[in-house]
């Protein structure tokens, strides 16, 4: 797996990889992560992959991170893990 680059962001770590004829867009927030796979054949350049990580994409990803956190907290509470 080759690191293509990182995209600066104040709350998230955003890394783009190239692996197995795919680009991977990896978003990390604390102990949570989301990975999106894009076929190399669906884009013409690494720049197009970077452009996919726009403000709307990040807004939706941040909402998903919040949902993930809430799901984990609810599961911990149901299972008396606090």
Secondary structure, 3 states (H helix, E strand, C coil): CEEEEEECCCCCEEEEEEECCEEEEEEEECCEEEEEEEEHHHCCCHHHHHHHCCHHHHHHHHHHHHHHHHHHHHHHHHCCCC
